[in-house]
Amino acid sequence: MGFDSINFDTTNDESLNEFQKKLGYFFRDRGLLETALCHASYAHENGLTESNERLEFLGDSVLGMVVSHVLYEARPDATEGELSNYRVEFVCRDALVRWAENLELPRVLMKGKSLKTHTPPSLFADAMEAVLGAVYLDGGYDAAVRATRRYLFGSGTALLDGRDLDAKSRLQVLMQAKDMGLPQYETLSVTGPSHSPLFSVRVRVGGKTWNGTGASRKAAELTAAAAALENGAALEDEKTGNSGAWNRNSRETER
């Protein structure tokens, strides 16, 4: 793609690996990541022809699209106005700065000497957009979606922690943040009289299942999802071993 080599030193190699781990995406083309982290001031001082400005332009559009997609899935009952308000909150500069700080992006952002003593926070927000643009180019739309889900719902760095979502929505977005696919629901039985039925439902999360009951299938699914959420080990992140703010003390529901 014609990106210049930025020649990160060995110390920064370790920092870049840690940054990618926190981002939840490891680049196949490291040059894209390096360019995303190269501010124009650094490029100018070191005679580089490419900075992160073009990737920032791309990432701005990718961010808006992907955040809209993720919120649309996560908030099925939200109105257009509510979704728009959420999107504004998560694509604003302050939110991007918090994302950058959570990922420790300031440690790996390459900037000119004039910015060494004081770096405007807006540079971190711009660099995050550039990073997301680089993720999109390197891994495609699905990779950008996964990184954004981690940004919105991932443990530790979540901007939207899901406390205002119902149990089914929380379970879905948290599974997707950990790239575990979608929960699978199965109706086991419907008992009782027609005017007062009792639904029994099973939800499958990975290799485990939890049961729930309710006066409707939706209510039973909510109960089953809540049971899965109570056992945080069900969504243990296999790569990081971090299950976030889950309650590990709950017991698996009897099957």
Steps between C-alpha positions, in 0.01 A plus 500: 500500500803722498511573874839610632675293764498686831760281672355464850771399746504176702336661803217622282469152350388377840271799544346440157430138586333607824302764314373245249407260780290767668352602167398139441656487154848404380602647166619287213652810338686672780574791273135599512507514879823700501354748253184534710722593796715749306395861553571748221756681720708182533472424130617852411799490734610159372446552128208258472247550225209337686345590835179381661285777349358293212427207731330744738275611213407139426463404865257783567255350251564143614439598863163658425384202295620232738374670817160536331505130410598385847244724673228386261566140602545574869194721544217330304234700685664841464345766280687676221547803723636291788744320269615833360565634848702191591704528182581865564616408849735225380654669196570833671856613565483452877389139460781430253752654738379268776531204263853605408598538865352160590713344228804706610527641151699804622792265572526394136391812312795634302503880506738784432736656753276803541227274640718300739430718805131561431275302267147631440245226580349553154807330351413182689142510371624550144744212538223269623303572186813427298550171685143393425551592136813286500312209658240529224766493226694216661219270612185625331165616630450208740831574673396864542168387647673271751739774611210742540294251701797461730517880527131530591443185703832334576596440860707763674484763224128500422336834437158337494506237772159358424340571837203664326452209259280200567666164568466372141658813354784499755575135434501556125728801493742353752529178302559701185759716674689178574445372144291205626216531252137521615318322784272220381152466658289184495145458629492181709132489596177691545285378788192612691162624377475714185409810699803461729777312319848439640783505249830322562795618291868406475777736387830368372814706554799329347497148642276577800126535542268670747125465547232758568124504540238769451142581406612563141784379285666842519474503879650151517783603269572801720517274806734257325723785380513642852607159630785491248604854590517412869775250430781715361722200428270418210640794308862471613715664235722216381769738375528730799350296784298805599130464557452864597238603749318168501386340823701181533324390818172404340432136429405352168126451472380141530440349159 
